[in-house]
C-alpha cells in the first residue's frame, strides 16, 4: 500500500521518510519502488506491513536505502503527502513521551 508521507528527504545517501506510526512501525516495513518514466524515475514508498499497535498515532522518521539507480538522477515521488503543518517527529529509536 502506498504510504502517505509527512516528509521525505535525502540524507547521507539514505531516503528519510516521515510517516504515521501507531507504535510498531519499523524501517523494514517499507520498500522503495522505482520505475523509469518519461521525465526521469518515479519513486513510490510502499508500506509492506501494517502497524496494528494501539499507541497514539505519531509521526516517526525512518531511513531507507537509497536505490542505486537514482544516484545523480532526477526522480518524482508518487506518494501523497499529508496536508498541514508538519507534526512533531520522533526519530527512529526514540521512545514516545
C-alpha positions as CSV (number, residue, x, y, z in Angstrom):
1,X,0.0,0.0,0.0
2,X,1.3,3.5,-0.9
3,X,2.1,5.3,2.3
4,X,1.0,8.9,2.9
5,X,4.2,10.8,3.8
6,X,4.6,13.6,6.3
7,X,8.0,14.3,4.8
8,X,10.8,12.9,2.7
9,X,14.4,14.0,2.4
10,X,17.8,12.7,1.3
11,X,20.4,12.5,4.0
12,X,23.8,10.6,3.9
13,X,22.8,8.6,0.8
14,X,19.6,7.4,2.5
15,X,15.9,8.3,1.9
16,X,14.5,9.6,5.1
17,X,10.7,9.3,5.4
18,X,8.4,10.7,8.0
19,X,5.3,8.5,8.4
20,X,2.4,7.9,10.8
21,X,3.2,5.2,13.4
22,X,1.0,3.5,16.0
23,X,4.0,2.3,17.9
24,X,5.1,-0.8,16.0
25,X,6.3,0.7,12.7
26,X,9.9,-0.3,11.7
27,X,12.1,0.7,8.7
28,X,11.9,-2.9,7.5
29,X,8.1,-2.4,6.9
30,X,8.9,-0.1,3.9
31,X,10.3,-0.6,0.5
32,X,11.1,1.9,-2.3
33,X,9.7,1.0,-5.7
34,X,11.4,2.7,-8.7
35,X,10.2,2.7,-12.3
36,X,11.6,4.5,-15.2
37,X,9.3,7.3,-16.6
38,X,9.4,9.7,-19.5
39,X,10.8,12.6,-17.4
40,X,13.0,10.5,-15.1
41,X,12.4,7.9,-12.4
42,X,9.1,7.5,-10.5
43,X,9.6,6.6,-6.8
44,X,6.9,5.2,-4.5
45,X,7.4,4.4,-0.8
46,X,5.3,1.3,0.0
47,X,4.4,0.0,3.4
48,X,4.6,-3.8,3.3
49,X,3.4,-4.5,6.8
50,X,0.6,-2.6,8.7
51,X,1.1,-1.2,12.1
52,X,-1.6,-2.8,14.3
53,X,-0.4,-1.3,17.6
54,X,-2.6,0.8,19.7
55,X,-0.4,3.7,20.7
56,X,-1.5,7.3,20.0
57,X,-0.6,7.9,16.3
58,X,2.5,9.9,15.9
59,X,4.9,10.8,13.1
60,X,8.2,8.9,13.1
61,X,11.2,9.1,10.8
62,X,12.9,6.1,9.2
63,X,16.0,5.8,7.0
64,X,15.7,3.6,3.9
65,X,18.4,2.6,1.4
66,X,18.7,5.0,-1.5
67,X,18.2,2.9,-4.6
68,X,21.5,2.7,-6.7
69,X,19.7,3.6,-10.0
70,X,18.7,7.0,-8.5
71,X,22.2,8.3,-7.8
72,X,22.7,11.5,-9.8
73,X,19.2,11.1,-11.4
74,X,16.0,13.1,-11.3
75,X,13.1,11.4,-9.7
76,X,9.5,12.2,-8.8
77,X,7.9,10.9,-5.6
78,X,4.5,9.4,-6.3
79,X,3.2,9.2,-2.7
80,X,0.6,11.6,-1.3
81,X,1.8,14.0,1.3
82,X,-0.1,14.8,4.5
83,X,-1.6,18.3,4.5
84,X,-1.0,21.0,7.1
85,X,2.0,21.8,9.3
86,X,4.5,19.0,9.8
87,X,3.8,17.5,13.2
88,X,6.4,16.7,15.9
89,X,8.6,13.9,14.6
90,X,10.0,11.1,16.6
91,X,13.3,9.8,15.2
92,X,13.8,6.0,14.9
93,X,14.9,4.5,18.2
94,X,13.4,7.3,20.4
95,X,10.7,6.4,22.8
96,X,7.4,8.3,22.9
97,X,7.0,10.7,25.8
